[in-house]
Amino acid sequence: MITFLLLLFPLALTLYCCWTKEKKDIVPIFCGIMSAVVVCAFKVFFTYSHRIVPFSFSENFIYYLFRLSIFPVCVLYLFFFLIVKDTKEYKVKLFFPLISGFYTIYMPYYIISSSSAIYSGYDLFLRPLLYLSLVCLAAISLHYLRKSILDKNYLFIAISGLLLILALLVPAISDALYAINYNFSLIILIDVFYLVLPGLYLLMVFIFSLSNKKLSDKKNE
């Protein structure tokens, strides 16, 4: 059962590389993996992984938000964004391979080191899927946020910014609810909606682009 946890992000990266077919993607993937190795090594030697879970949504939410979302997504990405000497377009594109590379090592390490000998279905399946969806949604939002800023499309600037915030918050909300044994049916509903959100966003962009194209064609007639 742990195979899914171990292979999800490597499989996602393999599909991504097959789709982009760019050799440059190997560099951010490698950087993400090595960053995770350094972080995990530091945690092994200098911190204690087993945590007493408080029965508090807010405490757990803050813990998961900073431990699993803010650090890899914001701190790590901003660090590489600032040091990489390349175009802004490439810096936006490196988000998915960089952060997925990080989660390839960090997610299995975190779940295995912080769990008991018995792993829950949430840890093995839902949590990895949530954070893969986080990477996908954040990568898509960053792409269209940059595009919308260049096009001065204020509607999509607002939508992309909102989805970027949701990308960071929802996994932490789900993890915090699960930690306090909240209604699992509600957690499933939240998670399912979040998992399909990247696809819904792309569908919305496609419909919006199609409608704009039709309006443009009518004006040209």
C-alpha positions, 0 to 999 in steps of 0.5 A: 500500500505504501507503493502509491505514496512512494511512486505518485510524485515520481510518476507525475514528474515522468508524465510532466517530462514526457509532456514538456520534452525539455532537458532543462527540467532535469535541473529543477527536479534534481534541485528539488530532490536534493533540497528535500534530502538536506531538509530530511537529513537535518530533521533526522539528526537535529529534530524529533519527528513524533509529535503529540497532536493537540485537539485543536483545529487552529494549532494543527492548521498552522502546523501543517500549513507551515510544515507542508505548504509554506516552506516547500511552496513559498520559501523554497520556490522563492529562493530558487526564483531569486537565484536563478538567472533566467527569464521570468517565464522560465522561473514560473515554469520551474515551479512544478518540477522543483516542488514536485521533486521536493515532495518526491522525497519529503512527503514519504519521509514526513508520513513515514517518520511521523506515523506509527507502524500502521498507516491510515488510508488518508496518509497513504492516498489522500494526503499525497494526492492533496499535495500533488493537487496543490502543486498542479493548482499553484503551477497553473495559477502562477502561469495564468497570474503572470499571463493575466498581469501581462495582458492586464486582465484584472478578472483573471489576476483576481481569480489566479491569486485567489486560487493560489491562496486556496492551493496553499490553504486547503491541504492544511485545512484537510490535514487539521480536520483529520487530525482532530477526527472531524467528520470524515465525509466532510473531509472527503467532500473538501478533498474531492472538490480540491482534487478536481479544482485544477481541471475546473480552472483549466476548463474555465480558462478554455471556455473564457478563451473560446468565448473571447475568440468568438467575440473577436471573430464577430467583430472582424466580420 
